C-alpha cells in the first residue's frame, strides 16, 4: 500500500473518530457517509482552488484523495433513478414553486446523501420548480 493511500485512509479514520468523539456516539453507516461526503466536498473545493492557482502537485493529491474516498461511498444514482426520486418527492411534498425548495431538499437529502452531488441536485430542483 502506498504511503499516500495509507495517509488518506488514516485521514478518513481520523475524521470518523473525531465526529464520534465530538458527538459522544458511535456513527452508523448513514452518519459515516455524511462524514465522507463532507470530506469529498472539501477536497473538491480545494482541487478547484489549487487548479486555479496552478498548483498541479497539490491538485493531484486532492484528486487522488477524492478518488479514494469515493471508493467507500455508495453507488451513485443514475439519471433515471434521480429523476424518479425527484418526481416522487415533488408529489409527496406538494412542491409547486421555488419557495418549496427547502422542503423538497429536506425530503430528498436522506435519500440521496452520498449518492449524488447536492449542488447539482439543488440546481436541478430550481430548474424544475421555476418552469
N, CA, C and O atoms as a GROMACS GRO file, in nm:
protein
  524
    1UNK      N    1   0.085  -0.117   0.000
    1UNK     CA    2   0.000   0.000   0.000
    1UNK      C    3   0.090   0.124   0.000
    1UNK      O    4   0.185   0.133   0.077
    2UNK      N    5   0.057   0.216  -0.087
    2UNK     CA    6   0.140   0.337  -0.095
    2UNK      C    7   0.119   0.424   0.028
    2UNK      O    8   0.017   0.417   0.096
    3UNK      N    9   0.217   0.507   0.055
    3UNK     CA   10   0.208   0.597   0.170
    3UNK      C   11   0.097   0.700   0.151
    3UNK      O   12   0.033   0.740   0.248
    4UNK      N   13   0.075   0.742   0.028
    4UNK     CA   14  -0.031   0.838   0.000
    4UNK      C   15  -0.167   0.777   0.032
    4UNK      O   16  -0.253   0.841   0.094
    5UNK      N   17  -0.185   0.653  -0.012
    5UNK     CA   18  -0.312   0.582   0.014
    5UNK      C   19  -0.330   0.561   0.164
    5UNK      O   20  -0.439   0.584   0.217
    6UNK      N   21  -0.227   0.517   0.231
    6UNK     CA   22  -0.233   0.493   0.375
    6UNK      C   23  -0.266   0.623   0.449
    6UNK      O   24  -0.347   0.624   0.541
    7UNK      N   25  -0.203   0.730   0.409
    7UNK     CA   26  -0.228   0.860   0.471
    7UNK      C   27  -0.373   0.905   0.455
    7UNK      O   28  -0.433   0.959   0.548
    8UNK      N   29  -0.428   0.882   0.337
    8UNK     CA   30  -0.567   0.920   0.311
    8UNK      C   31  -0.663   0.834   0.394
    8UNK      O   32  -0.761   0.886   0.447
    9UNK      N   33  -0.635   0.706   0.404
    9UNK     CA   34  -0.719   0.618   0.486
    9UNK      C   35  -0.713   0.660   0.632
    9UNK      O   36  -0.814   0.656   0.703
   10UNK      N   37  -0.597   0.700   0.676
   10UNK     CA   38  -0.585   0.749   0.814
   10UNK      C   39  -0.663   0.879   0.834
   10UNK      O   40  -0.722   0.900   0.940
   11UNK      N   41  -0.665   0.965   0.733
   11UNK     CA   42  -0.745   1.088   0.740
   11UNK      C   43  -0.894   1.055   0.753
   11UNK      O   44  -0.966   1.120   0.829
   12UNK      N   45  -0.939   0.956   0.678
   12UNK     CA   46  -1.079   0.913   0.685
   12UNK      C   47  -1.111   0.862   0.825
   12UNK      O   48  -1.211   0.901   0.885
   13UNK      N   49  -1.025   0.774   0.876
   13UNK     CA   50  -1.047   0.719   1.009
   13UNK      C   51  -1.047   0.829   1.115
   13UNK      O   52  -1.128   0.826   1.207
   14UNK      N   53  -0.958   0.924   1.102
   14UNK     CA   54  -0.949   1.033   1.199
   14UNK      C   55  -1.075   1.120   1.195
   14UNK      O   56  -1.124   1.163   1.300
   15UNK      N   57  -1.127   1.146   1.076
   15UNK     CA   58  -1.248   1.228   1.064
   15UNK      C   59  -1.368   1.158   1.127
   15UNK      O   60  -1.450   1.220   1.194
   16UNK      N   61  -1.377   1.027   1.106
   16UNK     CA   62  -1.486   0.950   1.165
   16UNK      C   63  -1.472   0.949   1.317
   16UNK      O   64  -1.570   0.972   1.388
   17UNK      N   65  -1.352   0.922   1.365
   17UNK     CA   66  -1.328   0.917   1.509
   17UNK      C   67  -1.355   1.053   1.574
   17UNK      O   68  -1.412   1.060   1.682
   18UNK      N   69  -1.314   1.160   1.508
   18UNK     CA   70  -1.338   1.295   1.561
   18UNK      C   71  -1.486   1.322   1.576
   18UNK      O   72  -1.530   1.377   1.677
   19UNK      N   73  -1.563   1.283   1.476
   19UNK     CA   74  -1.709   1.301   1.481
   19UNK      C   75  -1.770   1.221   1.597
   19UNK      O   76  -1.858   1.270   1.667
   20UNK      N   77  -1.721   1.098   1.615
   20UNK     CA   78  -1.770   1.015   1.725
   20UNK      C   79  -1.737   1.077   1.861
   20UNK      O   80  -1.820   1.075   1.952
   21UNK      N   81  -1.620   1.132   1.874
   21UNK     CA   82  -1.579   1.195   2.000
   21UNK      C   83  -1.659   1.322   2.024
   21UNK      O   84  -1.707   1.346   2.135
   22UNK      N   85  -1.675   1.404   1.919
   22UNK     CA   86  -1.749   1.529   1.932
   22UNK      C   87  -1.894   1.505   1.976
   22UNK      O   88  -1.947   1.578   2.059
   23UNK      N   89  -1.956   1.402   1.918
   23UNK     CA   90  -2.097   1.377   1.946
   23UNK      C   91  -2.118   1.270   2.054
   23UNK      O   92  -2.231   1.243   2.095
   24UNK      N   93  -2.008   1.209   2.098
   24UNK     CA   94  -2.012   1.103   2.201
   24UNK      C   95  -2.107   0.989   2.163
   24UNK      O   96  -2.188   0.944   2.244
   25UNK      N   97  -2.094   0.945   2.039
   25UNK     CA   98  -2.174   0.834   1.988
   25UNK      C   99  -2.087   0.749   1.895
   25UNK      O  100  -1.978   0.790   1.856
   26UNK      N  101  -2.137   0.631   1.862
   26UNK     CA  102  -2.076   0.552   1.756
   26UNK      C  103  -2.155   0.579   1.629
   26UNK      O  104  -2.277   0.564   1.628
   27UNK      N  105  -2.087   0.620   1.524
   27UNK     CA  106  -2.155   0.655   1.399
   27UNK      C  107  -2.208   0.531   1.330
   27UNK      O  108  -2.142   0.427   1.326
   28UNK      N  109  -2.328   0.543   1.273
   28UNK     CA  110  -2.381   0.436   1.190
   28UNK      C  111  -2.340   0.463   1.045
   28UNK      O  112  -2.274   0.563   1.017
   29UNK      N  113  -2.381   0.376   0.955
   29UNK     CA  114  -2.340   0.389   0.815
   29UNK      C  115  -2.383   0.522   0.753
   29UNK      O  116  -2.307   0.584   0.680
   30UNK      N  117  -2.504   0.566   0.783
   30UNK     CA  118  -2.555   0.691   0.727
   30UNK      C  119  -2.471   0.809   0.774
   30UNK      O  120  -2.439   0.898   0.695
   31UNK      N  121  -2.434   0.809   0.900
   31UNK     CA  122  -2.354   0.919   0.954
   31UNK      C  123  -2.211   0.915   0.898
   31UNK      O  124  -2.151   1.020   0.875
   32UNK      N  125  -2.158   0.796   0.876
   32UNK     CA  126  -2.025   0.784   0.817
   32UNK      C  127  -2.027   0.837   0.674
   32UNK      O  128  -1.932   0.902   0.630
   33UNK      N  129  -2.134   0.809   0.601
   33UNK     CA  130  -2.146   0.860   0.464
   33UNK      C  131  -2.150   1.012   0.465
   33UNK      O  132  -2.093   1.076   0.376
   34UNK      N  133  -2.216   1.072   0.565
   34UNK     CA  134  -2.218   1.218   0.576
   34UNK      C  135  -2.077   1.273   0.597
   34UNK      O  136  -2.040   1.374   0.539
   35UNK      N  137  -1.999   1.204   0.682
   35UNK     CA  138  -1.860   1.247   0.706
   35UNK      C  139  -1.780   1.238   0.577
   35UNK      O  140  -1.707   1.331   0.542
   36UNK      N  141  -1.793   1.127   0.507
   36UNK     CA  142  -1.719   1.109   0.381
   36UNK      C  143  -1.764   1.211   0.276
   36UNK      O  144  -1.682   1.264   0.201
   37UNK      N  145  -1.894   1.238   0.272
   37UNK     CA  146  -1.948   1.335   0.178
   37UNK      C  147  -1.890   1.474   0.205
   37UNK      O  148  -1.856   1.547   0.113
   38UNK      N  149  -1.879   1.508   0.333
   38UNK     CA  150  -1.820   1.636   0.371
   38UNK      C  151  -1.673   1.642   0.329
   38UNK      O  152  -1.626   1.745   0.281
   39UNK      N  153  -1.601   1.531   0.349
   39UNK     CA  154  -1.460   1.526   0.308
   39UNK      C  155  -1.448   1.544   0.157
   39UNK      O  156  -1.359   1.615   0.110
   40UNK      N  157  -1.538   1.481   0.081
   40UNK     CA  158  -1.535   1.495  -0.065
   40UNK      C  159  -1.559   1.640  -0.106
   40UNK      O  160  -1.490   1.693  -0.193
   41UNK      N  161  -1.657   1.703  -0.043
   41UNK     CA  162  -1.688   1.842  -0.076
   41UNK      C  163  -1.566   1.932  -0.049
   41UNK      O  164  -1.532   2.017  -0.130
   42UNK      N  165  -1.502   1.911   0.066
   42UNK     CA  166  -1.384   1.991   0.099
   42UNK      C  167  -1.273   1.972  -0.004
   42UNK      O  168  -1.208   2.068  -0.046
   43UNK      N  169  -1.253   1.849  -0.044
   43UNK     CA  170  -1.147   1.820  -0.140
   43UNK      C  171  -1.179   1.874  -0.280
   43UNK      O  172  -1.089   1.919  -0.351
   44UNK      N  173  -1.305   1.868  -0.319
   44UNK     CA  174  -1.343   1.925  -0.449
   44UNK      C  175  -1.319   2.076  -0.450
   44UNK      O  176  -1.271   2.132  -0.549
   45UNK      N  177  -1.355   2.141  -0.340
   45UNK     CA  178  -1.331   2.286  -0.330
   45UNK      C  179  -1.181   2.316  -0.336
   45UNK      O  180  -1.138   2.408  -0.404
   46UNK      N  181  -1.103   2.237  -0.263
   46UNK     CA  182  -0.957   2.257  -0.263
   46UNK      C  183  -0.899   2.232  -0.400
   46UNK      O  184  -0.812   2.306  -0.446
   47UNK      N  185  -0.946   2.127  -0.467
   47UNK     CA  186  -0.899   2.094  -0.601
   47UNK      C  187  -0.921   2.211  -0.695
   47UNK      O  188  -0.832   2.248  -0.772
   48UNK      N  189  -1.039   2.270  -0.690
   48UNK     CA  190  -1.070   2.385  -0.777
   48UNK      C  191  -0.975   2.502  -0.746
   48UNK      O  192  -0.927   2.568  -0.837
   49UNK      N  193  -0.949   2.525  -0.618
   49UNK     CA  194  -0.859   2.634  -0.579
   49UNK      C  195  -0.716   2.608  -0.625
   49UNK      O  196  -0.648   2.698  -0.675
   50UNK      N  197  -0.670   2.484  -0.609
   50UNK     CA  198  -0.533   2.450  -0.650
   50UNK      C  199  -0.517   2.460  -0.801
   50UNK      O  200  -0.414   2.507  -0.850
   51UNK      N  201  -0.619   2.416  -0.875
   51UNK     CA  202  -0.611   2.426  -1.020
   51UNK      C  203  -0.611   2.573  -1.064
   51UNK      O  204  -0.540   2.610  -1.158
   52UNK      N  205  -0.690   2.652  -0.996
   52UNK     CA  206  -0.694   2.796  -1.027
   52UNK      C  207  -0.560   2.862  -1.000
   52UNK      O  208  -0.517   2.951  -1.073
   53UNK      N  209  -0.492   2.816  -0.894
   53UNK     CA  210  -0.362   2.872  -0.857
   53UNK      C  211  -0.247   2.804  -0.932
   53UNK      O  212  -0.130   2.837  -0.910
   54UNK      N  213  -0.281   2.710  -1.020
   54UNK     CA  214  -0.182   2.635  -1.099
   54UNK      C  215  -0.082   2.559  -1.010
   54UNK      O  216   0.037   2.554  -1.038
   55UNK      N  217  -0.134   2.501  -0.903
   55UNK     CA  218  -0.054   2.417  -0.812
   55UNK      C  219  -0.085   2.271  -0.845
   55UNK      O  220  -0.161   2.206  -0.772
   56UNK      N  221  -0.028   2.220  -0.951
   56UNK     CA  222  -0.059   2.087  -1.001
   56UNK      C  223  -0.026   1.978  -0.900
   56UNK      O  224  -0.099   1.880  -0.889
   57UNK      N  225   0.084   1.994  -0.826
   57UNK     CA  226   0.122   1.893  -0.727
   57UNK      C  227   0.014   1.875  -0.621
   57UNK      O  228  -0.021   1.763  -0.586
   58UNK      N  229  -0.038   1.986  -0.570
   58UNK     CA  230  -0.143   1.980  -0.468
   58UNK      C  231  -0.276   1.934  -0.529
   58UNK      O  232  -0.354   1.863  -0.465
   59UNK      N  233  -0.302   1.975  -0.653
   59UNK     CA  234  -0.424   1.932  -0.722
   59UNK      C  235  -0.425   1.781  -0.742
   59UNK      O  236  -0.528   1.716  -0.725
   60UNK      N  237  -0.311   1.725  -0.777
   60UNK     CA  238  -0.302   1.580  -0.796
   60UNK      C  239  -0.328   1.505  -0.666
   60UNK      O  240  -0.394   1.401  -0.665
   61UNK      N  241  -0.277   1.558  -0.555
   61UNK     CA  242  -0.301   1.497  -0.423
   61UNK      C  243  -0.450   1.497  -0.390
   61UNK      O  244  -0.505   1.397  -0.344
   62UNK      N  245  -0.516   1.612  -0.413
   62UNK     CA  246  -0.659   1.622  -0.384
   62UNK      C  247  -0.738   1.527  -0.474
   62UNK      O  248  -0.832   1.462  -0.428
   63UNK      N  249  -0.702   1.519  -0.601
   63UNK     CA  250  -0.771   1.430  -0.694
   63UNK      C  251  -0.757   1.284  -0.650
   63UNK      O  252  -0.852   1.206  -0.659
   64UNK      N  253  -0.637   1.248  -0.604
   64UNK     CA  254  -0.615   1.112  -0.554
   64UNK      C  255  -0.704   1.084  -0.433
   64UNK      O  256  -0.766   0.978  -0.424
   65UNK      N  257  -0.710   1.179  -0.340
   65UNK     CA  258  -0.791   1.160  -0.220
   65UNK      C  259  -0.940   1.151  -0.255
   65UNK      O  260  -1.013   1.072  -0.195
   66UNK      N  261  -0.985   1.231  -0.350
   66UNK     CA  262  -1.125   1.224  -0.394
   66UNK      C  263  -1.156   1.086  -0.448
   66UNK      O  264  -1.257   1.025  -0.413
   67UNK      N  265  -1.067   1.037  -0.534
   67UNK     CA  266  -1.088   0.906  -0.596
   67UNK      C  267  -1.093   0.796  -0.489
   67UNK      O  268  -1.177   0.706  -0.496
   68UNK      N  269  -1.005   0.803  -0.391
   68UNK     CA  270  -1.001   0.701  -0.286
   68UNK      C  271  -1.124   0.708  -0.197
   68UNK      O  272  -1.183   0.605  -0.165
   69UNK      N  273  -1.164   0.827  -0.156
   69UNK     CA  274  -1.281   0.842  -0.070
   69UNK      C  275  -1.406   0.792  -0.142
   69UNK      O  276  -1.493   0.731  -0.080
   70UNK      N  277  -1.415   0.818  -0.271
   70UNK     CA  278  -1.531   0.775  -0.348
   70UNK      C  279  -1.547   0.622  -0.350
   70UNK      O  280  -1.657   0.572  -0.368
   71UNK      N  281  -1.436   0.550  -0.332
   71UNK     CA  282  -1.447   0.403  -0.330
   71UNK      C  283  -1.523   0.354  -0.208
   71UNK      O  284  -1.573   0.241  -0.207
   72UNK      N  285  -1.534   0.437  -0.104
   72UNK     CA  286  -1.606   0.400   0.017
   72UNK      C  287  -1.749   0.452   0.019
   72UNK      O  288  -1.822   0.431   0.116
   73UNK      N  289  -1.789   0.520  -0.086
   73UNK     CA  290  -1.923   0.576  -0.095
   73UNK      C  291  -2.016   0.478  -0.166
   73UNK      O  292  -1.970   0.392  -0.242
   74UNK      N  293  -2.148   0.491  -0.143
   74UNK     CA  294  -2.243   0.406  -0.214
   74UNK      C  295  -2.243   0.438  -0.364
   74UNK      O  296  -2.194   0.542  -0.407
   75UNK      N  297  -2.299   0.344  -0.442
   75UNK     CA  298  -2.308   0.364  -0.587
   75UNK      C  299  -2.384   0.492  -0.617
   75UNK      O  300  -2.490   0.515  -0.558
   76UNK      N  301  -2.334   0.575  -0.707
   76UNK     CA  302  -2.407   0.697  -0.744
   76UNK      C  303  -2.541   0.664  -0.810
   76UNK      O  304  -2.556   0.559  -0.874
   77UNK      N  305  -2.637   0.753  -0.794
   77UNK     CA  306  -2.767   0.735  -0.858
   77UNK      C  307  -2.754   0.760  -1.008
   77UNK      O  308  -2.679   0.848  -1.051
   78UNK      N  309  -2.828   0.685  -1.086
   78UNK     CA  310  -2.834   0.711  -1.229
   78UNK      C  311  -2.928   0.829  -1.251
   78UNK      O  312  -3.004   0.867  -1.162
   79UNK      N  313  -2.923   0.886  -1.369
   79UNK     CA  314  -3.012   0.998  -1.402
   79UNK      C  315  -3.158   0.957  -1.388
   79UNK      O  316  -3.240   1.034  -1.337
   80UNK      N  317  -3.190   0.836  -1.432
   80UNK     CA  318  -3.329   0.787  -1.425
   80UNK      C  319  -3.373   0.770  -1.280
   80UNK      O  320  -3.485   0.808  -1.243
   81UNK      N  321  -3.286   0.712  -1.196
   81UNK     CA  322  -3.319   0.694  -1.055
   81UNK      C  323  -3.341   0.829  -0.987
   81UNK      O  324  -3.435   0.846  -0.910
   82UNK      N  325  -3.253   0.924  -1.016
   82UNK     CA  326  -3.264   1.056  -0.957
   82UNK      C  327  -3.392   1.125  -1.004
   82UNK      O  328  -3.460   1.189  -0.924
   83UNK      N  329  -3.424   1.114  -1.131
   83UNK     CA  330  -3.546   1.175  -1.185
   83UNK      C  331  -3.670   1.116  -1.116
   83UNK      O  332  -3.764   1.189  -1.084
   84UNK      N  333  -3.670   0.984  -1.094
   84UNK     CA  334  -3.782   0.919  -1.025
   84UNK      C  335  -3.795   0.968  -0.882
   84UNK      O  336  -3.906   0.996  -0.835
   85UNK      N  337  -3.682   0.979  -0.811
   85UNK     CA  338  -3.685   1.027  -0.674
   85UNK      C  339  -3.736   1.172  -0.667
   85UNK      O  340  -3.813   1.207  -0.578
   86UNK      N  341  -3.693   1.254  -0.760
   86UNK     CA  342  -3.737   1.394  -0.763
   86UNK      C  343  -3.888   1.401  -0.789
   86UNK      O  344  -3.960   1.476  -0.722
   87UNK      N  345  -3.934   1.324  -0.886
   87UNK     CA  346  -4.077   1.323  -0.919
   87UNK      C  347  -4.160   1.280  -0.798
   87UNK      O  348  -4.262   1.342  -0.768
   88UNK      N  349  -4.117   1.176  -0.731
   88UNK     CA  350  -4.187   1.126  -0.612
   88UNK      C  351  -4.184   1.230  -0.500
   88UNK      O  352  -4.284   1.252  -0.433
   89UNK      N  353  -4.070   1.293  -0.481
   89UNK     CA  354  -4.056   1.393  -0.375
   89UNK      C  355  -4.144   1.515  -0.402
   89UNK      O  356  -4.202   1.570  -0.308
   90UNK      N  357  -4.154   1.557  -0.526
   90UNK     CA  358  -4.239   1.671  -0.561
   90UNK      C  359  -4.384   1.638  -0.529
   90UNK      O  360  -4.457   1.722  -0.475
   91UNK      N  361  -4.427   1.516  -0.562
   91UNK     CA  362  -4.565   1.475  -0.529
   91UNK      C  363  -4.585   1.468  -0.378
   91UNK      O  364  -4.685   1.517  -0.326
   92UNK      N  365  -4.489   1.406  -0.308
   92UNK     CA  366  -4.503   1.386  -0.163
   92UNK      C  367  -4.506   1.517  -0.085
   92UNK      O  368  -4.575   1.527   0.016
   93UNK      N  369  -4.431   1.616  -0.132
   93UNK     CA  370  -4.424   1.743  -0.060
   93UNK      C  371  -4.517   1.849  -0.118
   93UNK      O  372  -4.528   1.959  -0.064
   94UNK      N  373  -4.585   1.817  -0.227
   94UNK     CA  374  -4.674   1.911  -0.296
   94UNK      C  375  -4.601   2.040  -0.334
   94UNK      O  376  -4.657   2.149  -0.328
   95UNK      N  377  -4.475   2.026  -0.373
   95UNK     CA  378  -4.394   2.141  -0.411
   95UNK      C  379  -4.442   2.195  -0.546
   95UNK      O  380  -4.460   2.120  -0.642
   96UNK      N  381  -4.463   2.326  -0.550
   96UNK     CA  382  -4.510   2.388  -0.673
   96UNK      C  383  -4.426   2.506  -0.718
   96UNK      O  384  -4.428   2.544  -0.834
   97UNK      N  385  -4.350   2.564  -0.624
   97UNK     CA  386  -4.271   2.682  -0.660
   97UNK      C  387  -4.134   2.676  -0.593
   97UNK      O  388  -4.105   2.587  -0.514
   98UNK      N  389  -4.052   2.773  -0.627
   98UNK     CA  390  -3.916   2.781  -0.573
   98UNK      C  391  -3.920   2.800  -0.421
   98UNK      O  392  -3.822   2.768  -0.353
   99UNK      N  393  -4.030   2.849  -0.368
   99UNK     CA  394  -4.044   2.865  -0.223
   99UNK      C  395  -4.042   2.731  -0.151
   99UNK      O  396  -4.012   2.725  -0.032
  100UNK      N  397  -4.074   2.625  -0.222
  100UNK     CA  398  -4.080   2.491  -0.163
  100UNK      C  399  -3.946   2.417  -0.173
  100UNK      O  400  -3.938   2.299  -0.137
  101UNK      N  401  -3.842   2.484  -0.221
  101UNK     CA  402  -3.712   2.419  -0.242
  101UNK      C  403  -3.657   2.360  -0.113
  101UNK      O  404  -3.608   2.247  -0.113
  102UNK      N  405  -3.663   2.434  -0.003
  102UNK     CA  406  -3.610   2.384   0.125
  102UNK      C  407  -3.680   2.259   0.171
  102UNK      O  408  -3.616   2.164   0.216
  103UNK      N  409  -3.812   2.258   0.159
  103UNK     CA  410  -3.892   2.142   0.199
  103UNK      C  411  -3.856   2.021   0.112
  103UNK      O  412  -3.845   1.908   0.160
  104UNK      N  413  -3.839   2.047  -0.016
  104UNK     CA  414  -3.805   1.941  -0.111
  104UNK      C  415  -3.665   1.885  -0.085
  104UNK      O  416  -3.645   1.764  -0.087
  105UNK      N  417  -3.569   1.974  -0.060
  105UNK     CA  418  -3.432   1.929  -0.029
  105UNK      C  419  -3.429   1.850   0.100
  105UNK      O  420  -3.359   1.749   0.110
  106UNK      N  421  -3.505   1.893   0.201
  106UNK     CA  422  -3.510   1.821   0.328
  106UNK      C  423  -3.566   1.681   0.308
  106UNK      O  424  -3.524   1.586   0.375
  107UNK      N  425  -3.661   1.667   0.218
  107UNK     CA  426  -3.719   1.536   0.189
  107UNK      C  427  -3.620   1.446   0.115
  107UNK      O  428  -3.610   1.327   0.144
  108UNK      N  429  -3.548   1.504   0.020
  108UNK     CA  430  -3.458   1.426  -0.066
  108UNK      C  431  -3.322   1.395  -0.004
  108UNK      O  432  -3.264   1.290  -0.032
  109UNK      N  433  -3.272   1.483   0.079
  109UNK     CA  434  -3.135   1.470   0.130
  109UNK      C  435  -3.106   1.333   0.191
  109UNK      O  436  -3.004   1.273   0.157
  110UNK      N  437  -3.189   1.281   0.280
  110UNK     CA  438  -3.157   1.149   0.337
  110UNK      C  439  -3.158   1.037   0.233
  110UNK      O  440  -3.092   0.935   0.250
  111UNK      N  441  -3.234   1.056   0.127
  111UNK     CA  442  -3.244   0.953   0.023
  111UNK      C  443  -3.125   0.951  -0.073
  111UNK      O  444  -3.091   0.848  -0.130
  112UNK      N  445  -3.062   1.068  -0.090
  112UNK     CA  446  -2.957   1.078  -0.191
  112UNK      C  447  -2.820   1.109  -0.134
  112UNK      O  448  -2.722   1.118  -0.209
  113UNK      N  449  -2.810   1.126  -0.002
  113UNK     CA  450  -2.683   1.163   0.062
  113UNK      C  451  -2.570   1.068   0.018
  113UNK      O  452  -2.580   0.947   0.034
  114UNK      N  453  -2.466   1.126  -0.035
  114UNK     CA  454  -2.350   1.048  -0.077
  114UNK      C  455  -2.365   0.979  -0.211
  114UNK      O  456  -2.272   0.915  -0.259
  115UNK      N  457  -2.483   0.990  -0.271
  115UNK     CA  458  -2.507   0.922  -0.398
  115UNK      C  459  -2.522   1.018  -0.516
  115UNK      O  460  -2.530   0.976  -0.631
  116UNK      N  461  -2.526   1.149  -0.485
  116UNK     CA  462  -2.533   1.250  -0.591
  116UNK      C  463  -2.475   1.380  -0.538
  116UNK      O  464  -2.465   1.401  -0.418
  117UNK      N  465  -2.439   1.468  -0.629
  117UNK     CA  466  -2.385   1.598  -0.593
  117UNK      C  467  -2.502   1.686  -0.550
  117UNK      O  468  -2.594   1.710  -0.629
  118UNK      N  469  -2.499   1.734  -0.427
  118UNK     CA  470  -2.612   1.812  -0.374
  118UNK      C  471  -2.628   1.946  -0.446
  118UNK      O  472  -2.740   1.995  -0.460
  119UNK      N  473  -2.519   2.006  -0.492
  119UNK     CA  474  -2.530   2.131  -0.568
  119UNK      C  475  -2.603   2.109  -0.699
  119UNK      O  476  -2.689   2.188  -0.738
  120UNK      N  477  -2.568   2.000  -0.766
  120UNK     CA  478  -2.634   1.968  -0.894
  120UNK      C  479  -2.782   1.936  -0.869
  120UNK      O  480  -2.868   1.975  -0.948
  121UNK      N  481  -2.811   1.866  -0.762
  121UNK     CA  482  -2.949   1.834  -0.727
  121UNK      C  483  -3.028   1.963  -0.703
  121UNK      O  484  -3.139   1.978  -0.753
  122UNK      N  485  -2.971   2.055  -0.627
  122UNK     CA  486  -3.037   2.182  -0.598
  122UNK      C  487  -3.064   2.259  -0.726
  122UNK      O  488  -3.173   2.314  -0.744
  123UNK      N  489  -2.966   2.263  -0.814
  123UNK     CA  490  -2.983   2.333  -0.943
  123UNK      C  491  -3.094   2.268  -1.025
  123UNK      O  492  -3.175   2.336  -1.087
  124UNK      N  493  -3.096   2.134  -1.026
  124UNK     CA  494  -3.198   2.058  -1.098
  124UNK      C  495  -3.337   2.091  -1.043
  124UNK      O  496  -3.430   2.114  -1.119
  125UNK      N  497  -3.349   2.093  -0.910
  125UNK     CA  498  -3.478   2.123  -0.848
  125UNK      C  499  -3.522   2.266  -0.878
  125UNK      O  500  -3.639   2.291  -0.906
  126UNK      N  501  -3.428   2.361  -0.872
  126UNK     CA  502  -3.461   2.501  -0.902
  126UNK      C  503  -3.516   2.512  -1.044
  126UNK      O  504  -3.614   2.583  -1.068
  127UNK      N  505  -3.451   2.443  -1.136
  127UNK     CA  506  -3.494   2.447  -1.275
  127UNK      C  507  -3.636   2.390  -1.289
  127UNK      O  508  -3.719   2.448  -1.359
  128UNK      N  509  -3.662   2.278  -1.224
  128UNK     CA  510  -3.795   2.216  -1.232
  128UNK      C  511  -3.903   2.303  -1.168
  128UNK      O  512  -4.015   2.310  -1.217
  129UNK      N  513  -3.869   2.368  -1.058
  129UNK     CA  514  -3.969   2.447  -0.985
  129UNK      C  515  -3.997   2.583  -1.048
  129UNK      O  516  -4.099   2.646  -1.018
  130UNK      N  517  -3.908   2.628  -1.134
  130UNK     CA  518  -3.930   2.759  -1.199
  130UNK      C  519  -3.991   2.745  -1.338
  130UNK      O  520  -4.016   2.846  -1.404
  131UNK      N  521  -4.014   2.626  -1.382
  131UNK     CA  522  -4.075   2.606  -1.516
  131UNK      C  523  -4.223   2.628  -1.513
  131UNK      O  524  -4.290   2.616  -1.616
   0.00000   0.00000   0.00000
